[in-house]
Amino acid sequence: MAAASNDVLSWTNQDSRESSLFNSWGVVYRFQTTVAQNGQSLTTMWRALRPNKEDRIAKLEWAPNGGLGRVMMGKQGLRMSDLARPDPAIYNARSFTGPDGLQYRWRPSTTSVDIVLQDPNGVIIAFFRPTRQTRYQIGDVYGELHFIRTAGLGTVMHPPMMDMVTLTAMLYRFCTQWNL
């Protein structure tokens, strides 16, 4: 599974809630988490539009116990658990409904250490590949998010699908890290 360099985002930080995703162009996505005085954690997902200009994609309000809470994407509110539904048929798989109304599934690859994203037909449209910690000027990288531009309907590189893939990849990583 190979992709052009711009189709691969290097993912900083082991805590996916406080990380940046970048390529040769620069930072493409950024997750920034703050904790309010009442202990409520809030993660904001940003997408770079151009240098020094970002657009807020989502706000994630974590549950008081550190578990899954709610997501606001634009004016739409969703439960985080709806974006990372466990799939009882496949160990460690999580599914979600995409912006196109179709079902997608993150699951461990059967042939590598990758976590693959399958479209409703089982076609791999993206994957997360854990990597050895590598130091970059932007930060230490622990993995890569690969987008397969030509797979499926060919929409994986376009908002809002690319945003949803990145958001659900972050939630998948969080859920597996904390065994949720």
N, CA and C of each residue as an Amber inpcrd file, in Angstrom:
protein
   540
   0.8360000  -1.1750000   0.0000000   0.0000000   0.0000000   0.0000000
   0.8790000   1.2360000   0.0000000   1.0810000   1.8270000  -1.1280000
   1.9080000   3.0170000  -1.2220000   1.0320000   4.2170000  -1.5470000
   1.5080000   5.3820000  -1.1550000   0.7670000   6.6170000  -1.4180000
   1.7670000   7.7190000  -1.7320000   1.3180000   8.7210000  -2.4810000
   2.1640000   9.8710000  -2.7550000   2.4740000  10.5710000  -1.4390000
   3.6090000  11.2930000  -1.3710000   4.0360000  11.8880000  -0.1050000
   2.9900000  12.8380000   0.4810000   2.2430000  13.5620000  -0.3560000
   1.2240000  14.4670000   0.1660000   0.0080000  13.7180000   0.6910000
  -0.1040000  12.4200000   0.3760000  -1.2120000  11.6060000   0.8400000
  -0.8780000  10.9190000   2.1580000   0.2930000  11.2060000   2.7040000
   0.7340000  10.6340000   3.9750000   0.9190000  11.7800000   4.9660000
   0.2500000  11.6590000   6.1060000   0.4060000  12.6580000   7.1600000
   1.1530000  12.0250000   8.3190000   2.2600000  12.6250000   8.7060000
   3.0110000  12.1690000   9.8700000   2.2810000  12.6440000  11.1150000
   2.1310000  11.7480000  12.0930000   1.3010000  12.0190000  13.2770000
   2.1920000  12.1330000  14.5010000   2.2100000  13.3320000  15.0950000
   3.0370000  13.5650000  16.2760000   2.3060000  13.1240000  17.5340000
   3.0610000  12.8680000  18.5530000   2.5840000  12.6500000  19.9170000
   1.8280000  11.3330000  20.0760000   2.1660000  10.6080000  21.1300000
   1.4620000   9.3710000  21.4290000   0.0430000   9.6350000  21.9040000
  -0.2000000  10.8060000  22.5220000  -1.5530000  11.1940000  22.9090000
  -2.2000000  11.8390000  21.6890000  -3.0830000  11.0920000  21.0410000
  -3.6710000  11.5810000  19.7920000  -4.5160000  12.8360000  20.0020000
  -4.9270000  13.1210000  21.2470000  -5.7370000  14.3080000  21.5250000
  -4.9070000  15.5830000  21.5790000  -3.6140000  15.4550000  21.5660000
  -2.7070000  16.6090000  21.6450000  -1.6050000  16.3920000  20.6110000
  -1.9730000  16.4930000  19.3260000  -1.0370000  16.1150000  18.2830000
  -1.2430000  16.9380000  17.0240000  -0.2610000  16.8390000  16.1310000
  -0.3320000  17.4850000  14.8220000  -0.1150000  16.4340000  13.7560000
  -0.7490000  16.6290000  12.6120000  -0.5460000  15.7800000  11.4420000
   0.0000000  16.6700000  10.3430000   1.1510000  16.3050000   9.7920000
   1.7970000  17.1760000   8.8220000   2.3770000  16.3680000   7.6690000
   2.6470000  17.0920000   6.5660000   3.3510000  16.5220000   5.4190000
   4.3810000  17.5480000   4.9640000   4.8630000  17.4120000   3.7410000
   5.8920000  18.3390000   3.2580000   5.3660000  19.7670000   3.1270000
   4.0580000  19.9420000   3.0200000   3.4540000  21.2700000   2.9390000
   3.4850000  21.9640000   4.2910000   3.3620000  21.1990000   5.3710000
   3.3020000  21.7350000   6.7290000   2.2270000  21.0250000   7.5200000
   1.7840000  21.6400000   8.6120000   0.7470000  21.0410000   9.4490000
  -0.5810000  21.1120000   8.6980000  -1.2480000  19.9550000   8.5850000
  -2.5310000  19.8700000   7.8890000  -3.6720000  19.8340000   8.9080000
  -3.5000000  19.0330000   9.9720000  -4.4940000  18.9390000  11.0520000
  -3.7790000  19.0990000  12.3830000  -4.5520000  19.6010000  13.3530000
  -3.9990000  19.7630000  14.6900000  -5.1090000  19.4850000  15.7050000
  -4.7690000  18.6950000  16.7210000  -5.6730000  18.4450000  17.8440000
  -5.0870000  19.1470000  19.0560000  -5.8880000  19.9800000  19.7070000
  -5.4310000  20.7480000  20.8630000  -6.4210000  20.5140000  22.0010000
  -5.9040000  20.0490000  23.1380000  -6.7600000  19.7230000  24.2730000
  -6.4990000  20.6730000  25.4250000  -7.5920000  21.1560000  26.0190000
  -7.5160000  22.0050000  27.2000000  -8.3860000  21.3780000  28.2880000
  -8.0510000  21.6940000  29.5250000  -8.8290000  21.2160000  30.6600000
  -9.3400000  22.4440000  31.4060000 -10.6560000  22.5330000  31.5440000
 -11.2780000  23.6650000  32.2440000 -11.0850000  23.5140000  33.7510000
 -11.3730000  24.5610000  34.4930000 -11.2240000  24.5210000  35.9480000
 -12.1000000  23.4530000  36.5900000 -13.2250000  23.1340000  35.9460000
 -14.1090000  22.1040000  36.4980000 -13.6380000  20.6930000  36.1460000
 -12.4940000  20.5920000  35.4540000 -11.9360000  19.2940000  35.0900000
 -12.3930000  18.7630000  33.7440000 -13.2920000  19.4700000  33.0770000
 -13.8060000  19.0500000  31.7680000 -12.7230000  19.2050000  30.7000000
 -12.4260000  18.1170000  29.9890000 -11.4510000  18.1600000  28.8910000
 -12.1670000  18.4400000  27.5860000 -11.5840000  19.3190000  26.7840000
 -12.1340000  19.7030000  25.4960000 -11.0160000  19.6530000  24.4670000
 -11.2380000  18.9050000  23.3920000 -10.2590000  18.8250000  22.3070000
 -10.8420000  19.5210000  21.0880000 -10.0450000  20.3920000  20.4870000
 -10.4490000  21.0740000  19.2640000  -9.6190000  20.5210000  18.1160000
 -10.3010000  20.1720000  17.0330000  -9.6430000  19.6940000  15.8170000
  -9.6080000  20.8460000  14.8210000  -8.4050000  21.1740000  14.3620000
  -8.1960000  22.2700000  13.4210000  -7.6710000  21.7210000  12.1020000
  -8.0610000  22.3420000  10.9890000  -7.5020000  22.0220000   9.6710000
  -6.8800000  23.2900000   9.1130000  -5.6580000  23.1740000   8.6060000
  -4.9900000  24.3250000   8.0130000  -5.6040000  24.6300000   6.6530000
  -5.9360000  25.8840000   6.4410000  -6.4520000  26.3360000   5.1490000
  -5.3180000  26.8760000   4.2820000  -4.4090000  27.5590000   4.9340000
  -3.1920000  28.1080000   4.3290000  -2.2820000  28.4810000   5.4880000
  -1.0440000  28.8730000   5.2480000  -0.1760000  29.2360000   6.3600000
  -0.8230000  30.2850000   7.2650000  -0.7920000  30.0500000   8.5590000
  -1.3290000  30.9490000   9.5910000  -2.8510000  31.1210000   9.5370000
  -3.5710000  30.2020000   8.8910000  -5.0300000  30.2710000   8.8380000
  -5.5930000  28.8650000   8.9980000  -6.3750000  28.6640000  10.0850000
  -6.9570000  27.3610000  10.3780000  -8.4720000  27.4850000  10.4720000
  -9.1300000  26.3650000  10.2430000 -10.5730000  26.2740000  10.3660000
 -10.8710000  25.2250000  11.4320000 -11.7800000  25.5480000  12.3510000
 -12.1540000  24.5620000  13.3640000 -13.0810000  23.5390000  12.7170000
 -12.7070000  22.2780000  12.8080000 -13.4760000  21.1870000  12.2150000
 -14.4260000  20.6000000  13.2460000 -13.9310000  20.3980000  14.4640000
 -14.7490000  19.7400000  15.4840000 -14.2880000  20.1460000  16.8690000
 -15.2460000  20.0730000  17.8080000 -14.9520000  20.2030000  19.2360000
 -15.3880000  18.9000000  19.8900000 -14.4890000  18.3030000  20.6480000
 -14.7700000  17.0510000  21.3360000 -14.8240000  17.3170000  22.8300000
 -15.9760000  17.0790000  23.4170000 -16.1700000  17.2600000  24.8580000
 -16.1040000  15.8800000  25.4920000 -15.0320000  15.6180000  26.2280000
 -14.8040000  14.2970000  26.8070000 -15.6750000  14.1120000  28.0400000
 -16.0450000  12.8740000  28.2990000 -16.8430000  12.5470000  29.4780000
 -16.0280000  12.8700000  30.7340000 -16.6950000  13.1580000  31.8740000
 -15.9740000  13.5260000  33.0970000 -14.9650000  12.4710000  33.5560000
 -15.2040000  11.2090000  33.2610000 -14.2800000  10.1570000  33.6810000
 -13.1450000   9.9380000  32.6840000 -13.0440000  10.7910000  31.6520000
 -12.0090000  10.6490000  30.6400000 -12.4350000   9.7630000  29.4860000
 -13.6710000   9.3010000  29.5170000 -14.1760000   8.4440000  28.4480000
 -14.7590000   9.2490000  27.3030000 -15.4590000   8.5490000  26.4160000
 -16.0420000   9.1710000  25.2350000 -17.2330000  10.0500000  25.6200000
 -17.2910000  11.2150000  25.0170000 -18.3670000  12.1610000  25.2870000
 -19.0920000  12.5340000  24.0150000 -19.0930000  13.8480000  23.6960000
 -19.8130000  14.3510000  22.5260000 -18.8720000  15.0880000  21.5910000
 -19.2500000  15.1220000  20.3110000 -18.5080000  15.8290000  19.2660000
 -19.4480000  16.8270000  18.6170000 -18.9780000  18.0380000  18.4140000
 -19.6930000  19.0310000  17.6260000 -18.9100000  19.2420000  16.3350000
 -19.5330000  18.8960000  15.2050000 -18.9450000  19.1390000  13.8820000
 -19.8660000  20.1200000  13.1870000 -19.4210000  21.3620000  13.0770000
 -20.3030000  22.3980000  12.5670000 -21.4480000  22.5730000  13.5490000
 -22.6780000  22.4440000  13.0830000 -23.8450000  22.5510000  13.9570000
 -24.3770000  21.1790000  14.3510000 -23.6980000  20.1220000  13.9200000
 -24.1570000  18.7630000  14.1800000 -23.4800000  18.1910000  15.4260000
 -24.2870000  17.7280000  16.3710000 -23.7760000  17.0840000  17.5700000
 -23.8880000  15.5730000  17.4430000 -22.8380000  14.8730000  17.8140000
 -22.7930000  13.4140000  17.7480000 -22.1920000  12.8680000  19.0260000
 -22.5390000  11.6550000  19.3610000 -21.8390000  10.9690000  20.4520000
 -20.5340000  10.4080000  19.8860000 -19.4530000  10.5400000  20.6360000
 -18.1820000   9.9690000  20.1840000 -18.3220000   8.4790000  19.9460000
 -19.1220000   7.8270000  20.7730000 -19.2900000   6.3820000  20.6270000
 -19.9210000   6.0190000  19.2850000 -20.6560000   6.9450000  18.6540000
 -21.2090000   6.6880000  17.3230000 -20.1460000   6.7740000  16.2320000
 -19.0250000   7.3930000  16.5530000 -17.9190000   7.4970000  15.5880000
 -16.8510000   6.4330000  15.8370000 -17.0680000   5.6050000  16.8480000
 -16.1110000   4.5370000  17.1760000 -16.8720000   3.3470000  17.7560000
 -17.8980000   2.8950000  17.0130000 -18.7230000   1.7720000  17.4680000
 -17.9470000   0.4700000  17.3520000 -17.7990000  -0.2880000  18.4470000
 -17.1370000  -1.5920000  18.3500000 -17.8950000  -2.5140000  17.3940000
 -17.1640000  -3.2560000  16.5890000 -17.7470000  -4.2150000  15.6560000
 -17.6110000  -5.5980000  16.2730000 -18.7140000  -6.2120000  16.7030000
 -18.6240000  -7.4920000  17.3960000 -18.0860000  -8.6270000  16.5200000
 -18.1270000  -8.4590000  15.2060000 -17.6790000  -9.5160000  14.3000000
 -16.1610000  -9.5400000  14.1240000 -15.4930000  -8.4150000  14.4000000
 -14.0500000  -8.3250000  14.1600000 -13.3760000  -7.7280000  15.3850000
 -12.4200000  -8.4590000  15.9450000 -11.7070000  -7.9990000  17.1350000
 -11.0350000  -6.6570000  16.8600000 -11.2300000  -5.7080000  17.7680000
 -10.6000000  -4.3860000  17.7320000 -11.0280000  -3.5310000  16.5450000
 -12.1570000  -3.8360000  15.9250000 -12.6620000  -3.0250000  14.8210000
 -13.6570000  -2.0050000  15.3580000 -13.6930000  -0.8430000  14.7250000
 -14.6050000   0.2470000  15.0870000 -15.2290000   0.7950000  13.8110000
 -16.5350000   1.0410000  13.8380000 -17.2050000   1.5330000  12.6400000
 -17.8510000   2.8920000  12.9030000 -18.1800000   3.5810000  11.8150000
 -18.8500000   4.8710000  11.8800000 -19.5850000   5.1140000  10.5720000
 -20.5370000   6.0110000  10.6260000 -21.2530000   6.4330000   9.4270000
 -20.5580000   7.6740000   8.8890000 -20.1520000   7.6110000   7.6320000
 -19.4460000   8.7290000   7.0070000 -20.3800000   9.8520000   6.6280000
 -19.8300000  10.9840000   6.1920000 -20.6520000  12.1230000   5.7880000
 -21.5420000  11.8030000   4.5800000 -21.2230000  10.7220000   3.8700000
 -22.0270000  10.2900000   2.7280000 -23.1490000   9.3320000   3.1320000
 -23.2670000   9.0650000   4.4500000 -24.3090000   8.1740000   4.9490000
 -23.9490000   6.6980000   4.8880000 -22.7450000   6.3610000   4.4190000
 -22.3130000   4.9680000   4.2980000 -21.5000000   4.5450000   5.5210000
 -21.4230000   3.2420000   5.7370000 -20.7010000   2.6840000   6.8840000
 -19.2330000   2.4310000   6.5240000 -18.3330000   2.8490000   7.4150000
 -16.8950000   2.6480000   7.2660000 -16.3880000   1.9410000   8.5130000
 -15.2490000   1.2660000   8.3870000 -14.7450000   0.4910000   9.5160000
 -13.2210000   0.5730000   9.5940000 -12.7310000   0.9710000  10.7780000
 -11.3110000   0.8620000  11.1160000 -11.1130000  -0.5290000  11.7110000
 -10.0600000  -1.2090000  11.2890000  -9.7770000  -2.5410000  11.8230000
  -8.2900000  -2.8540000  11.6510000  -7.7620000  -3.7410000  12.4960000
  -6.3750000  -4.1550000  12.3040000  -6.2390000  -4.8940000  10.9740000
  -5.1440000  -4.6600000  10.2930000  -4.8520000  -5.3830000   9.0570000
  -4.5920000  -6.8520000   9.3830000  -4.9160000  -7.7150000   8.4580000
  -4.6420000  -9.1450000   8.6490000  -3.2370000  -9.5100000   8.1930000
  -2.5140000  -8.5620000   7.5520000  -1.1960000  -8.8770000   6.9930000
  -0.0630000  -8.0020000   7.5010000  -0.3760000  -6.9810000   8.3390000
   0.6780000  -6.0630000   8.8010000   0.2550000  -5.4340000  10.1270000
   1.0610000  -4.4850000  10.6070000   0.7310000  -3.7720000  11.8490000
  -0.2120000  -2.5980000  11.5960000  -0.5750000  -2.3680000  10.3390000
  -1.4390000  -1.2470000   9.9760000  -2.8380000  -1.4110000  10.5540000
  -3.4910000  -0.2740000  10.7520000  -4.9160000  -0.2150000  11.0670000
  -5.5540000   0.3410000   9.8010000  -6.4130000  -0.4420000   9.1450000
  -6.9530000  -0.0510000   7.8520000  -8.3660000   0.4940000   7.9930000
  -8.7130000   1.3960000   7.0920000 -10.0690000   1.9260000   7.0090000
 -10.6990000   1.3630000   5.7480000 -11.8000000   0.6390000   5.9350000
 -12.4990000   0.0190000   4.8150000 -13.7980000   0.7660000   4.5220000
 -14.1020000   0.8870000   3.2300000 -15.3840000   1.4620000   2.8410000
 -16.4500000   0.3650000   2.9370000 -17.7150000   0.6600000   2.6070000
 -18.7730000  -0.3400000   2.7510000 -18.5510000  -1.6150000   1.9360000
 -17.7090000  -1.5430000   0.8860000 -17.4270000  -2.7070000   0.0460000
 -16.1790000  -3.4640000   0.4950000 -15.5830000  -3.0440000   1.6090000
 -14.3770000  -3.6970000   2.1060000 -13.0910000  -3.2070000   1.4590000
 -13.1760000  -2.1710000   0.6250000 -12.0020000  -1.6000000  -0.0340000
 -11.2640000  -0.7090000   0.9680000  -9.9540000  -0.8600000   1.0590000
  -9.1480000  -0.0360000   1.9650000  -8.9540000   1.3330000   1.3300000
  -9.4030000   2.3760000   2.0440000  -9.2990000   3.7380000   1.5140000
  -8.2780000   4.5880000   2.2760000  -7.8730000   4.1190000   3.4480000
  -6.8680000   4.8150000   4.2560000  -6.3190000   3.8100000   5.2600000
  -5.1670000   4.1350000   5.8420000  -4.6440000   3.2940000   6.9150000
  -3.7170000   4.0890000   7.8060000  -3.6430000   3.6510000   9.0520000
  -2.7160000   4.2280000  10.0220000  -1.5980000   3.2200000  10.2260000
  -0.3620000   3.6770000  10.1220000   0.7990000   2.8080000  10.2930000
   1.6320000   3.3200000  11.4770000   1.7100000   2.5360000  12.5530000
   2.5930000   2.9200000  13.6510000   4.0480000   2.9110000  13.1520000
   4.8370000   3.8530000  13.6340000   6.2460000   3.9210000  13.2450000
   7.1130000   4.0200000  14.4920000   8.3930000   3.7860000  14.3150000
   9.3240000   4.0490000  15.4120000   9.3620000   5.5490000  15.6390000
   9.5030000   5.9320000  16.8860000   9.5470000   7.3600000  17.2090000
  10.6610000   8.0220000  16.4120000  10.2960000   9.0650000  15.6660000
  11.2460000   9.8120000  14.8490000  11.0840000  11.2870000  15.1570000
  12.1870000  11.9650000  15.3730000  12.1480000  13.3820000  15.7330000
  12.1210000  14.2560000  14.4780000  11.1630000  15.1750000  14.4440000
  11.0450000  16.1900000  13.3960000  10.9950000  17.5410000  14.0880000
  11.2000000  18.6090000  13.3270000  11.1440000  19.9540000  13.8990000
   9.7650000  20.2290000  14.4900000   8.7110000  19.6960000  13.8730000
   7.3390000  19.9190000  14.3430000   7.0500000  19.1230000  15.6050000
   7.7180000  17.9940000  15.7700000   7.5020000  17.1460000  16.9390000
   7.8840000  15.7080000  16.6490000   7.8710000  14.8860000  17.6740000
   8.1780000  13.4700000  17.5170000   7.0070000  12.7690000  16.8450000
   7.3040000  11.9710000  15.8290000   6.2750000  11.2630000  15.0640000
   6.2160000   9.8200000  15.5400000   4.9780000   9.3400000  15.7450000
   4.7400000   7.9720000  16.2210000   3.9490000   7.1370000  15.2270000
   3.5030000   7.7520000  14.1380000   2.7360000   7.0110000  13.1480000
   2.4510000   7.8590000  11.9280000   1.8870000   7.2090000  10.9140000
   1.5440000   7.8830000   9.6690000   0.1080000   7.5390000   9.2970000
  -0.6330000   8.5480000   8.8490000  -1.9750000   8.3380000   8.3340000
  -1.8780000   8.4320000   6.8140000  -2.1510000   7.3210000   6.1430000
  -2.0580000   7.2330000   4.6880000  -3.4640000   7.3020000   4.0840000
  -3.6370000   8.1520000   3.0910000  -4.8900000   8.2530000   2.3450000
  -4.6580000   7.6450000   0.9650000  -5.5180000   6.7420000   0.5520000
  -5.3970000   6.1230000  -0.7650000  -6.3480000   6.8720000  -1.6930000
  -5.7700000   7.8160000  -2.3990000  -6.5110000   8.7960000  -3.1870000
  -7.4770000   8.1610000  -4.1900000  -7.0960000   7.0720000  -4.8100000
  -7.8940000   6.4930000  -5.9000000  -8.8410000   5.3880000  -5.4370000
  -8.8310000   5.0490000  -4.1620000  -9.6480000   3.9270000  -3.6830000
 -11.1010000   4.3160000  -3.5170000 -11.9550000   3.3210000  -3.5870000
 -13.3850000   3.5400000  -3.3470000 -13.9550000   4.5770000  -4.2880000
 -14.6900000   5.5150000  -3.7540000 -15.3130000   6.5580000  -4.5730000
 -14.3640000   7.7090000  -4.8820000 -13.1270000   7.6390000  -4.3900000
 -12.1440000   8.6800000  -4.6650000 -12.3790000   9.9670000  -3.9060000
 -13.1390000   9.9050000  -2.7980000 -13.4540000  11.1250000  -2.0480000
 -12.6660000  11.2510000  -0.7540000 -11.7830000  10.2990000  -0.4670000
 -11.1050000  10.2730000   0.8270000 -10.2280000  11.5060000   1.0660000
  -9.7520000  12.1380000   0.0130000  -8.8750000  13.3090000   0.1530000
  -9.6350000  14.6350000   0.1620000 -10.9570000  14.5760000   0.1870000
 -11.7580000  15.7940000   0.1200000 -12.5700000  15.9790000   1.3970000
 -12.6080000  17.2320000   1.9050000 -13.5170000  17.4830000   3.0200000
 -14.9380000  17.2920000   2.5240000 -15.8290000  16.8060000   3.3190000
 -15.6870000  16.4840000   4.7360000 -15.1750000  15.0700000   5.0210000
 -14.9680000  14.2480000   3.9710000 -14.5470000  12.8650000   4.2120000
 -13.1580000  12.8060000   4.8400000 -12.2230000  13.5820000   4.3500000
 -10.8670000  13.5800000   4.9030000 -10.8890000  14.0000000   6.3700000
 -11.7290000  14.9680000   6.7000000 -11.8630000  15.3960000   8.0910000
 -12.3880000  14.2550000   8.9560000 -13.4130000  13.5470000   8.4590000
 -14.0060000  12.4460000   9.2180000 -13.0160000  11.2990000   9.3840000
 -12.2490000  11.0040000   8.3500000 -11.2330000   9.9490000   8.4470000
 -10.2200000  10.3060000   9.5280000  -9.7580000  11.5480000   9.5300000
  -8.7580000  11.9790000  10.5120000  -9.3440000  11.9600000  11.9220000
 -10.5660000  12.4590000  12.0780000 -11.2140000  12.4660000  13.3920000
 -11.4220000  11.0430000  13.9120000 -11.9310000  10.1530000  13.0780000
 -12.1910000   8.7860000  13.5390000 -10.9000000   8.0080000  13.7640000
  -9.8480000   8.3370000  13.0220000  -8.5430000   7.7120000  13.2880000
  -8.0500000   8.1110000  14.6760000  -8.2320000   9.3950000  15.0330000
  -7.8370000   9.8560000  16.3640000  -8.6510000   9.1350000  17.4330000
  -9.9680000   9.0140000  17.2190000 -10.8030000   8.3220000  18.1980000
 -10.4390000   6.8410000  18.2960000 -10.1380000   6.2100000  17.1720000
  -9.7250000   4.8030000  17.1870000  -8.4600000   4.6450000  18.0260000
  -7.4790000   5.5000000  17.7740000  -6.2210000   5.4320000  18.5320000
  -6.4800000   5.6340000  20.0220000  -7.3450000   6.6050000  20.3580000
  -7.6660000   6.8760000  21.7570000  -8.3360000   5.6640000  22.3950000
  -9.3350000   5.0880000  21.7200000 -10.0660000   3.9400000  22.2560000
  -9.1630000   2.7380000  22.4830000  -8.2600000   2.4600000  21.5300000
  -7.3810000   1.3010000  21.7220000  -6.3300000   1.5750000  22.7800000
  -5.8560000   2.8210000  22.8810000  -4.8590000   3.1620000  23.8780000
  -5.4170000   2.9910000  25.2950000  -6.6990000   3.3430000  25.4840000
  -7.3030000   3.2910000  26.8130000  -8.2830000   2.1310000  26.9730000
  -8.2890000   1.2350000  25.9970000  -9.1210000   0.0250000  26.0610000
 -10.5960000   0.3560000  26.3040000 -11.1110000   1.3280000  25.5590000
 -12.5120000   1.7490000  25.6830000 -13.3890000   0.9630000  24.7260000
